[in-house]
């Protein structure tokens, strides 16, 4: 008897679906000027409240200030959070610190894999002089981007191309005088305007009251 056929290999499991981009609700930002060395020191007793649709750092507080961003995010379960900041930043969810990048430092990143709910996110950030950056990625999706570490010097701009030659200007026509009369003519020299009517025009118009046999001259 023939040997039994080898069993078919088990199908490989389908890859896990790529995580969808988290959707952030309206953001409330509170900021105040001050010199802070950690997120816990940020004092917002004299802060102002601003409603935002994207994460923006304040532009009117100089280089020494602290902020808190309050927002919800359509996201629950286990996810990878990457928090980059200069200076310190701490992200909380449901009152619990989930990513801590605290302290005074240059732009650096801290990554954590955590289980979260979609409500009650608070991102505390402070700037203690110098350059600033604040970036948050969730499963490689950019959620927060507000400033960055010092950018490299830009590449030299290419030499400008020579300006194109100016287009010729449109000729301006003065007021037009038209003289027309009925008749059957076979050349322009035959046009007889002895019984013509005169009309002052602002654009070139043929007569509409002389039928199909007429001649005209336009003076302009």
Backbone as a ProteinNet text record, in pm:
[ID]
protein_1_A
[PRIMARY]
XXXXXXXXXXXXXXXXXXXXXXXXXXXXXXXXXXXXXXXXXXXXXXXXXXXXXXXXXXXXXXXXXXXXXXXXXXXXXXXXXXXXXXXXXXXXXXXXXXXXXXXXXXXXXXXXXXXXXXXXXXXXXXXXXXXXXXXXXXXXXXXXXXXXXXXXXXXXXXXXXXXXXXXXXXXXXXXXXXXXXXXXXXXXXXXXXXXXXXXXXXXXXXXXXXXXXXXXXXXX
[TERTIARY]
85.2	0	87.2	33.5	107.8	109.6	221.6	225.1	120.7	70.6	-29.7	33.2	-44.6	11.2	45.1	148	185.8	74.6	48.2	-57.8	-21.6	-125	-102.7	-58.3	36	78.9	-35.1	-34.4	-139	-121	-231.5	-218.6	-159.9	-78.9	-23.3	-134.9	-126.5	-231.5	-224.9	-341.9	-347.2	-278.9	-207.9	-142.1	-244.7	-206.6	-297.4	-322.5	-446.1	-473	-391.5	-351.6	-275.4	-363.1	-306.3	-388.1	-434.4	-558.3	-612	-562.5	-568	-520.3	-613.7	-559.4	-646.3	-702.2	-827.4	-893.2	-898.8	-845.9	-839.7	-955.6	-1023.5	-1133	-1077.1	-1166.2	-1124.5	-1029.5	-927.4	-819.5	-833.1	-824.4	-821.4	-678.2	-623.2	-486.3	-486	-411.4	-391.1	-240.8	-197.3	-54.4	-31.3	86.4	126.3	276.9	326.2	470.3	526.8	654	719.5	840.5	925.5	1043.7	1017.1	1011.7	978.3	1087.8	1113.4	1214.4	1154.5	1023.9	955	808.9	740.1	599.1	513.7	553	474.4	480.6	582.2	595.6	512.2	457.5	385.7	264.8	265.2	160.8	74	-52.3	-143.1	-247.1	-218.5	-315.6	-343.9	-248.8	-270.4	-280	-320.4	-318.9	-440	-427	-538.2	-579	-706.3	-760.2	-783.4	-734.9	-752.7	-806.9	-911.8	-965.8	-900.5	-846.6	-770	-828.2	-792.9	-824.7	-698.5	-580.6	-454.6	-362.2	-258.7	-168.5	-74.7	-82.6	0.8	63.6	192.8	259.4	233.5	232.5	206.5	320.6	287.3	389.2	410.4	337.2	343.8	402.1	463.2	513.4	665.3	733.5	879.1	926.8	1036.7	1098.8	1085.6	1006.4	990.8	841.1	784	639.6	606.1	483.4	431.4	291.1	252.3	119.5	63.5	-69.1	-138.3	-240	-242	-339.2	-437.1	-565.8	-670.5	-747.3	-759.1	-824.6	-869.6	-959.9	-999.5	-947.1	-930.5	-877.4	-949.1	-1002	-1075.4	-976	-943.3	-837.1	-851.5	-858.3	-851.5	-778.4	-744.7	-664.1	-517	-430.6	-285.9	-221.1	-139.8	-79.7	60.1	139.2	273.5	269.7	316.7	322	468.7	500.5	635.6	622.8	683.2	673.7	812.1	825.5	951.3	931.9	1025.4	1007.7	1140.1	1135.6	1243.3	1175.2	1154.4	1216.8	1123.7	1068	997.5	853	801.4	660.9	617.7	492.4	433	292.9	259.1	126.1	52.1	-70.2	-154.6	-282.8	-335.9	-465.2	-541	-661.3	-739.5	-669.7	-589.9	-520.2	-389	-353	-230.4	-126.6	-1.4	106.7	138.8	130.1	156.5	288.1	330.9	461.7	523.7	643.4	711	843.8	851.1	974.2	1006	1014	1017.8	1159.8	1170	1299.9	1346.1	1457.3	1517.4	1617.4	1597.3	1684.8	1666.8	1757.7	1745.6	1632.8	1605.2	1496.1	1528.7	1450	1470.6	1335.7	1338.5	1215.2	1208.2	1087.5	1058.6	942.9	954.8	852.3	798.8	665.2	600.8	488.6	469.1	354.2	257.6	139.9	47	-95.1	-180.4	-322.7	-396.9	-480.1	-543.8	-693	-763.5	-902.8	-908.8	-1023.6	-1029.5	-1059.6	-1075.9	-1113.6	-1004.3	-1004.6	-925.4	-776.3	-727.8	-583.9	-541.1	-427.1	-367.6	-219.3	-173.5	-32.6	24.3	115.6	181.4	318.1	348.1	474.8	528.8	660.6	719.2	844.2	870.5	985.8	1070.2	1196.8	1287	1404.2	1371.4	1472.1	1525.6	1587.4	1649.4	1548.9	1588.9	1503	1389.7	1283.9	1168.7	1129.6	1070.8	1005.8	904.4	796.9	693	625.5	646.8	589.6	539.1	421.6	364	317.7	365.7	321	250.7	141.6	69	66	131.5	141	192.4	292.8	357	269.5	151.5	69.9	109.6	133.5	169.5	43	38.2	-77	-45.1	72	114.3	240.9	243.8	367.1	366.6	446.7	452.7	596.7	666.7	806.2	895	1023	1117.9	1254	1343.8	1481.9	1537.3	1648.4	1701.9	1720.4	1665.8	1671.7	1809.1	1856.4	1984.1	1975.3	2090.3	2092.4	2030.6	1944.3	1880	1980.4	1950.3	2035.1	2028.3	2138.3	2135.3	2026.9	1962	1855	1914.1	1846.5	1897.2	1891.1	1978	1978.2	1841.8	1788	1656.4	1663.7	1560.3	1554.6	1528.5	1584.7	1558.9	1410	1368.6	1226.8	1188.8	1071.7	1029.8	1009.5	1025.5	1002.7	858.9	837.5	699.4	610.6	489.7	393.7	358.5	337.3	297.9	167.2	161	40.5	-71.9	-193.2	-310.1	-328.3	-344	-368.2	-502.8	-506.2	-628.2	-690.5	-813.7	-885.8	-971.3	-964	-1046.6	-1190.6	-1272.8	-1412.3	-1418.4	-1511.8	-1521	-1641.3	-1619.3	-1729.4	-1754.8	-1882.9	-1919.9	-2016.3	-1988.6	-2080.3	-2115.1	-2244.3	-2291.9	-2406.1	-2419.2	-2534.3	-2563	-2687	-2726.7	-2672.6	-2655.3	-2607.6	-2544.1	-2524.7	-2459.5	-2321.2	-2217.6	-2080.5	-1998.5	-1900.5	-1813.2	-1669.8	-1639	-1506.8	-1520.2	-1417.5	-1421.1	-1421.8	-1356.5	-1351.6	-1487.1	-1580.4	-1713.4	-1808.8	-1771.7	-1863.8	-1897.1	-2025.7	-2075	-2147.9	-2093.5	-2152.2	-2221.1	-2260.3	-2323.2	-2455.2	-2521.1	-2648.4	-2634	-2511.5	-2486.8	-2538.8	-2563.4	-2597.4	-2471.2	-2456.1	-2336.3	-2370.8	-2281.8	-2304.4	-2173.3	-2180.7	-2065	-2067.4	-1957.1	-1952.6	-1836.1	-1843.3	-1729.6	-1665.9	-1728.7	-1670.4	-1717.6	-1648.1	-1680.9	-1807.7	-1910.7	-2038.5	-2086.3	-2132.1	-2192.5	-2337.8	-2394.1	-2532.9	-2628.6	-2741.7	-2842.3	-2969.8	-2970.8	-3094.9	-3081.9	-2974	-2951.5	-2959	-3005.6	-3017.9	-2882.6	-2870.8	-2748.2	-2666.8	-2709	-2636.5	-2608.2	-2484.3	-2449.8	-2298	-2253.6	-2110.9	-2090.3	-1974.6	-1946.6	-1801.3	-1777.3	-1641.6	-1637.9	-1530	-1510.7	-1392.4	-1410.6	-1307.8	-1270.6	-1138.5	-1097.3	-951.6
-121.5	0	124.4	233.6	360.4	423.3	490.4	558.2	667.6	692	797.6	933.5	1020.9	1152.6	1232.8	1314.4	1400.5	1499.9	1526.4	1625	1762.4	1834	1970.7	2060.3	2150.7	2240.9	2330.6	2359.6	2448.4	2588	2654.2	2790.2	2885.5	2978.6	3078.8	3171.1	3210.6	3301.8	3434.8	3495.4	3626.2	3729.8	3823.8	3926.9	4011.3	4058.4	4144.8	4273.5	4325.8	4449.2	4564.2	4654.6	4771.3	4857.3	4910.4	4995	5119	5158.9	5277.2	5403	5512	5638.4	5684.7	5717.8	5765.1	5903.3	5925	6053	6129	6249.2	6330.8	6429.2	6440.6	6536.3	6676	6772.8	6910.7	6915.8	6998	7003.6	7132.4	7121	7237.6	7254.1	7372.7	7399	7507.2	7480.1	7580.9	7602.3	7726.6	7758.6	7877.2	7878.7	7991.4	8004.3	8126.5	8148.2	8108.1	8071.2	8029.3	7944.1	7925.5	7840.8	7710.8	7599.6	7469.6	7370.2	7275.9	7172.4	7033.7	7021.3	6893.8	6922.2	6822.7	6840.5	6863.4	6804.1	6820.2	6962.1	7040	7177.5	7276.7	7233.6	7327.6	7383.9	7514.2	7583.7	7660.9	7621.9	7684.8	7771.4	7815.7	7896.6	8028.1	8078.2	8203	8176.8	8055.7	8017	8069	8072.3	8102.5	7973.5	7964.9	7845.1	7876.6	7788.7	7804.8	7674.6	7684.1	7565.8	7554.2	7435.4	7414.1	7298.1	7292.1	7175.2	7096.2	7150	7077.8	7124.4	7044.8	7077.1	7190.8	7301.9	7417.4	7465.4	7493.9	7555.2	7705.1	7769.1	7913.4	7990.8	8104.3	8187.8	8319.2	8339.9	8468.6	8457.7	8342.8	8323.3	8309.9	8338.3	8328.7	8185.1	8163	8029.5	7964.2	8023.1	7967	7962.9	7843	7829.5	7682.3	7657.5	7521.6	7515.8	7399.6	7382	7245.1	7237.4	7107.7	7106.2	6993.3	6971.3	6864.9	6895.7	6802.8	6760.2	6628.2	6581.3	6436.8	6394.1	6254.2	6203.1	6071.6	6011.2	5879	5859.6	5736.2	5621.5	5567	5467.4	5393.1	5261.9	5183.8	5052.9	4978.6	4858.8	4889.9	4804.3	4816.1	4878.1	4980.5	5055.8	5102.9	5137.6	5190.3	5342.5	5406.1	5551.5	5594.7	5692.3	5749.3	5899.1	5944.3	6084.5	6147.4	6248.2	6319.3	6463.2	6515.4	6650.6	6714.6	6846.7	6932.4	7059.3	7080.7	6998.4	6881.3	6882	6763.8	6754.8	6629.4	6604.5	6473.9	6470.8	6350.5	6335.8	6214.1	6184.9	6097	6138.9	6062.1	6020.8	5906.4	5858.6	5805.8	5860.6	5820.4	5849.9	5957.3	5994.6	5922.7	5828.1	5749.5	5791.2	5811.9	5844.6	5721.6	5735.8	5622.1	5638.8	5763	5788.5	5907.3	5888.5	5994.7	6028.2	6150.4	6203.1	6334.4	6325	6442.1	6495.3	6612.4	6671	6768.8	6837	6933.1	6858.6	6860.2	6784.4	6833.3	6790	6816.3	6729.8	6748.9	6675.3	6525.1	6446.8	6302.2	6232.9	6100.3	6023.9	5913.6	5890.8	5778.4	5701.2	5568	5483.4	5384.9	5366.4	5272.4	5200.3	5071.8	4995.4	4983.4	5042.6	5051.7	5025.2	4987.6	4968.6	5092.7	5147.6	5276.3	5269.1	5373.8	5394.2	5521.3	5544.5	5655.9	5789.3	5792.6	5917	5963.8	6093.3	6150.1	6149.8	6206.3	6222.1	6361.4	6367.8	6495.4	6489.1	6583.4	6592.8	6719.6	6701	6814.6	6835.4	6960.8	6993.3	7123.6	7132.2	7260.4	7288.2	7416.6	7464.6	7550.1	7507.7	7573.9	7635.7	7723.5	7793.8	7710.6	7778.1	7709	7662.5	7558.4	7504.3	7422.4	7404.1	7327.9	7222.3	7112.2	7015.8	6938.6	6899.2	6818.5	6737	6605.2	6515.7	6389.1	6344.1	6220.9	6134.2	6008.5	5910.7	5797.2	5750.1	5633.7	5530.7	5416	5312.4	5372.9	5458.4	5524.5	5630.1	5657.2	5767	5893.8	6001.7	6129.5	6192.7	6205.6	6267	6410.6	6433.8	6568.5	6602.5	6718.6	6770.1	6920.5	6966.8	7109.5	7146.2	7185.7	7222.3	7100.1	7121.4	7012.3	7057.4	6961.7	6994.7	7084.9	7154.6	7246.7	7177.1	7238.6	7178	7200.1	7106.5	7129.8	7251.7	7309.2	7426.9	7392.7	7478.9	7447.3	7446.2	7365.7	7361.4	7495.7	7535.6	7665.1	7666.3	7778.1	7789.6	7792.5	7729.2	7733.6	7875.5	7900.5	8031.1	8055.8	8175	8201	8197.9	8143.8	8141.6	8282.9	8314.9	8449.7	8471.1	8592.1	8624.3	8613.3	8559.7	8551.5	8690.1	8699.4	8827	8870	8998.6	9042.9	9018	8979	8956.6	9090.5	9091.7	9218.4	9268.6	9400.4	9457	9461.4	9458.4	9460.4	9600.2	9610.5	9743.7	9798.1	9927.9	9992.5	10066.7	10034	10094.2	10208.5	10323.2	10436.9	10414.7	10514.2	10506.1	10482.8	10398.3	10353.3	10421	10473.9	10528.3	10432.8	10391.5	10298.5	10368.1	10350.7	10401	10283.9	10258.6	10145.5	10189.4	10119.1	10141.2	10012	9999	9880.2	9888.1	9773.1	9767.5	9633.6	9607.3	9484.2	9522.5	9476.6	9514.4	9387.6	9396.3	9284.3	9307.5	9428.7	9457.1	9572.2	9586.8	9692.8	9830.3	9843.9	9974.7	10018	9923.6	9955.9	10004.7	9991.5	10026.4	10174.3	10206.1	10343.5	10381.3	10479.7	10521.2	10656.3	10696.3	10827.6	10837.4	10724	10724.8	10648.1	10650.7	10567.6	10631.6	10546.4	10591	10581.5	10674	10681.6	10633.6	10555.3	10506.4	10514.2	10562.6	10564.4	10435.5	10360.1	10230.6	10226.3	10129.7	10102.3	9967.5	9889.9	9765.6	9745.1	9658.6	9635.9	9550.5	9610.6	9541	9557.9	9448.8	9457.9	9501.8	9566.1	9610.3	9491	9509.1	9402	9439.4	9561.2	9609.7	9628.3	9577.3	9599.1	9470.7	9362.1	9237.8	9176.2	9116.7	9043.9	9112.3	9232.5	9301.8	9442.7	9466.1	9599.2	9612.1	9735.3	9761.8	9857.7	9846.6	9929.2	9975.9	10091.2	10130.5	10165.8	10119.9	10150.4	10246	10355.9	10457.4	10455.9	10437	10425.5	10462.2
0	0	0	-68.8	-74.3	63.9	94.8	226.5	234.5	355.1	375.5	342.3	276.2	241.3	367.6	355.1	469	496.4	623.1	654.6	600	553.5	502.4	616.8	591.1	698.7	744.5	871.2	925.4	867.2	832	775.7	878.9	828.3	919.3	966.6	1092.8	1142	1068.9	1048	981	1068.5	1006.6	1088	1161.7	1278.2	1354.7	1278.3	1280.1	1206.1	1263	1173.9	1219.6	1309.4	1417.5	1505.7	1432	1457.4	1391.1	1461.7	1389.6	1445.9	1556.5	1673.9	1781.6	1749.5	1786.4	1762.9	1894.7	1894.8	2015.6	2014.3	2129.4	2140.3	2160.5	2177.9	2203.7	2322.9	2310.1	2408.9	2490.6	2621.9	2709.9	2760.4	2740.8	2785	2891.4	3001.4	3105.6	3119.5	3113.6	3119.5	3211.9	3273.7	3357.5	3351	3362.7	3363.4	3498.8	3500.3	3623.8	3593.2	3694.2	3680	3753.7	3680.4	3737.3	3701.9	3794.1	3773.5	3759.7	3781.5	3762.8	3733.6	3676.4	3642.1	3765.6	3879.3	4001.1	4055.7	4014.9	4062.9	3982.8	3870	3783.6	3858.1	3878.6	3954.1	3855.7	3845.7	3750.2	3819.7	3942.2	4016.3	3945.3	3868.1	3794.1	3644.3	3607.6	3466.2	3391.5	3261.2	3172.4	3101.3	3064.1	2998	2850.5	2764	2619.8	2562.3	2479.9	2411.6	2275.7	2244.5	2121.9	2041.9	1914.9	1832.4	1799.5	1832.8	1819.1	1930.4	1957.3	2067.8	2026.5	2100	2071.5	2201	2196.4	2310.9	2308.9	2427.1	2429.5	2365.3	2307.1	2242.7	2316	2426.8	2496.7	2636.9	2671.8	2808.4	2812.7	2703.2	2703.7	2710	2784.9	2790.8	2927.2	3018.3	3153.2	3184.3	3172.2	3194.1	3213.6	3253.9	3264.5	3208.9	3155.8	3095.4	3131.9	3132.2	3135.3	3023	2950.6	2843.4	2892.1	2889.8	2932.2	2807.5	2784.5	2662.4	2680.1	2593.3	2580.7	2446.9	2437.1	2315.5	2293.4	2172.6	2141.5	2132.1	2249.2	2256.8	2388.9	2384.3	2507.5	2477.2	2583.2	2565	2585.2	2530.4	2550.3	2427.3	2451.6	2341.4	2380.8	2279.2	2300.2	2292.3	2399.2	2405.9	2403.1	2319.7	2313	2338.9	2449.3	2489.3	2482.2	2397.7	2379.5	2426.1	2505.8	2556	2592.5	2599.2	2648.9	2699.7	2830.2	2934.4	2970.7	3091.4	3139.9	3096.8	3093	3060.7	3125.6	3170	3228.6	3171.4	3124.2	3071.8	3170.9	3206.4	3298.7	3228.7	3273.4	3225.6	3345.5	3365.2	3481.4	3613.4	3618.5	3740.6	3764.2	3677.7	3695.4	3592.7	3637.4	3545.1	3460.6	3327.2	3238.6	3162.1	3138.8	3077.3	3150.5	3205.3	3279.2	3211.9	3164.8	3104.1	3176.3	3308	3395	3409.2	3471.7	3502.1	3395.6	3426.1	3333.8	3245.3	3115.3	3025.6	2883	2797.2	2654.6	2597.4	2469.1	2406.7	2408.1	2480.9	2486.6	2489.7	2465.1	2450.4	2555.2	2607.9	2696.3	2635.2	2629.7	2568.7	2672.2	2674.1	2765.7	2692.2	2726.9	2678.7	2796.1	2782.2	2895.6	2848.7	2945.2	2920.3	2967.4	2881.5	2909.5	2879.7	2919.4	2881	2798	2734.5	2640.3	2706.2	2836.6	2902.2	2997.7	3023.3	3130.7	3110.3	2997.1	2976.3	3021	3088.8	3128.3	3094	3012.1	2974.9	3038	3134.2	3199.1	3136.6	3107.5	3040.8	3098.2	3114.6	3153.9	3071.6	3054.1	2979.6	3073	3091.1	3184.5	3107	3011.4	2933.5	2817.9	2721.1	2608.7	2504.8	2431.5	2325.5	2386.3	2308.2	2354.9	2253.4	2302.9	2214.7	2296.7	2232.5	2295.6	2187.1	2189.8	2089	2157	2116.3	2170.1	2054.2	2052	1953.5	2026.2	1966.1	2016.9	1904.7	1926.4	1822.6	1691.4	1702.8	1588.8	1522.2	1577.6	1527.2	1602.3	1528.9	1591.8	1647.7	1780.4	1847	1884.3	1939.6	1978.4	1902.5	1841.5	1783.9	1803	1896.3	1929	1956.3	1853.9	1869.7	1858.3	1848.2	1832.6	1878.7	1886.7	1919.2	1810	1837.3	1736.9	1602.5	1499	1365.6	1305.9	1222.3	1154.9	1064.9	1037.4	951.1	816.4	764.8	636.8	523.2	424.5	304.9	234.9	170.3	101.2	-5.3	-15.9	-114.1	-254	-350.3	-488.3	-543.1	-639.2	-703.6	-766.3	-747.5	-807.7	-959.7	-1018.8	-1164.9	-1216.2	-1332.4	-1385.1	-1408	-1381.1	-1397.8	-1545	-1575	-1715.1	-1773.6	-1902.1	-1969.4	-1946.1	-1923.1	-1896.8	-2017.8	-1989.2	-2097.7	-2160.1	-2291.8	-2355.7	-2297	-2276.7	-2217.1	-2319.7	-2269.5	-2357.7	-2416.2	-2549.5	-2607.3	-2560.9	-2535.6	-2488.7	-2605.5	-2638.3	-2750.6	-2698.8	-2766.3	-2726.7	-2771.9	-2750.7	-2794.7	-2945.9	-2988.5	-3128.2	-3194.4	-3313.6	-3393.9	-3510.2	-3523.9	-3631.2	-3727.2	-3856.2	-3958.6	-4049.3	-4068.3	-4147.8	-4239.5	-4352.3	-4441.6	-4516.1	-4560.2	-4634.9	-4776.2	-4836	-4973.4	-5002.2	-5134.2	-5177.7	-5228.3	-5159.9	-5193.2	-5215.2	-5307.6	-5337.1	-5291.7	-5244.6	-5189.3	-5090.5	-5004.1	-4903.7	-4968.3	-5086.7	-5151.3	-5204.9	-5225.1	-5275.8	-5167	-5042.6	-4933.7	-4941.9	-4960.7	-4974.8	-4846.7	-4776.2	-4648.6	-4659.1	-4780	-4797.4	-4722.4	-4705.7	-4630.4	-4498.6	-4444.7	-4326	-4198	-4100.7	-3964.1	-3879.4	-3783.7	-3700.5	-3560.5	-3500.9	-3364.2	-3286.2	-3162.7	-3072.4	-2988.8	-2987.6	-2919.2	-2819.6	-2728	-2638.1	-2670.4	-2759.4	-2808.6	-2951.8	-3022.2	-3162.7	-3172.9	-3236.4	-3252.3	-3395.2	-3455.4	-3588.3	-3573.5	-3677	-3667	-3669.4	-3603.1	-3598.2	-3673.1	-3731.6	-3794	-3945.6	-4004.6	-4147.8	-4229.2	-4171.5	-4245.1	-4274.4	-4395.2	-4429.1	-4537.9	-4582.3	-4689.5	-4641.6	-4602.1	-4551.8	-4551.1	-4527.5	-4510.4	-4394.8	-4328.5	-4212	-4215.2	-4146.5	-4113.2	-3965.1	-3899.4	-3758.7	-3748.1	-3676.2	-3654.7	-3506.8	-3476	-3335.9	-3322.2
[MASK]
++++++++++++++++++++++++++++++++++++++++++++++++++++++++++++++++++++++++++++++++++++++++++++++++++++++++++++++++++++++++++++++++++++++++++++++++++++++++++++++++++++++++++++++++++++++++++++++++++++++++++++++++++++++++++++

